[in-house]
Amino acid sequence: MKNSRGIIWGGLLVIFGMIWLLRNMNLLNIDWDAVLPYWPVLLIIAGALLLAAGRERGVYGGVVGLLITLAVFGGIMNRTNRAFDHHANDWNFGWDDHDDDDDHDYGFHDDDGDNHDDNDGDNDDKQWKNGDRPINGVYNHEMEDFIQKANFNLEGGAGSFSLDGNTPKLFEASTKSTIVGFLSNTSINKLDNSATVSLKMEEGNVKIKDGEMSNQAKIQLNEKPIWSIDLGIGAGKGDFDFSNYKVEKLKVSTGVADMDIRLGDKLPTSNVDIEAGVASVTLEIPESVGCEMHMDGALNAKNMGGLDKVDNGLYRSANFATAAKKIIVHYEGGLTSINIKRY
């Protein structure tokens, strides 16, 4: 067992080290879009080795373990649906999400029969040619007194995103982009006193140079409404502080990202759903709030600060039964690191 474990970790280090070295020497250029869909071949090879080895496993066990580990990693990377193109010192992420195009119609319709669909950005109605897009964008929508509930949907693709603070408007967003722009829409429903805000990155290539994302968005929401928030980030960095917002539902979907999420205690119950591919996720939860966490996924490194294991995949804080306010988290991870902090 120890020999097999050593072969797995040693083999991974050798493989990734060689890839990284060849990349830095400009000797390797891999079309990951063409390679990653064939990750099941590694499982086929692993199965063939097991059949050939029979009882005499020995070194074969380590090689099989290495192949399975690489297959799992390849499957997760393929699931995130990104391509990596190497040009000099830059990494380009081609982000083109076509999972369900019918769901991305940004013409909202109110239940009262009136269409109230605002393009909140100054640049939404213009057809920009390549190279003509503005670098900076500002998006906002005025707060109206009757709005009691609101939805915020972010489709971020790849980039750096932050959300915190309060604004007297319903929402504000400041964006910076060198290649692709953003689109923003807000719909109002007076019948149920609600609003829906969407901020979406246009499709295109995203460049990372010198460790900095070219696409950035800084977002603020109004603290008065009860919010349902849906965040979709393919790759990059997310820093979200919801501690001052009344968040009833939070959904986070991410591929390869570093996510810091701070939750608050403004409502009796908050539900959080997180789905991550290859990511590092930090959740900050108030000490006064009872927390229950449901985990699914075998390859997750976890630090469940302040939560006790109750059952397989189920964790709870000691005050969960007695706390007046509760946060319930459902977490599904591929190859992730999850860190729970109490504050």
TAPERA-V15961 format. One record per helix or strand of 3 or more residues. SS is the DSSP state (alpha for helix, beta for strand). FROM is the first residue (numbers start at 1). TO is the last residue. Records with the same first field share a line. If there is no record, write none. Layout:
SS->FROM-TO ; FROM-TO
This chain:
alpha->2-24 ; 32-38 ; 40-53 ; 59-79 ; 101-104
beta->83-87 ; 90-95 ; 117-119 ; 136-141 ; 149-166 ; 171-176 ; 182-189 ; 194-201 ; 204-209 ; 216-221 ; 226-241 ; 246-262 ; 269-285 ; 290-296 ; 299-304 ; 307-311 ; 314-317 ; 326-333 ; 335-342
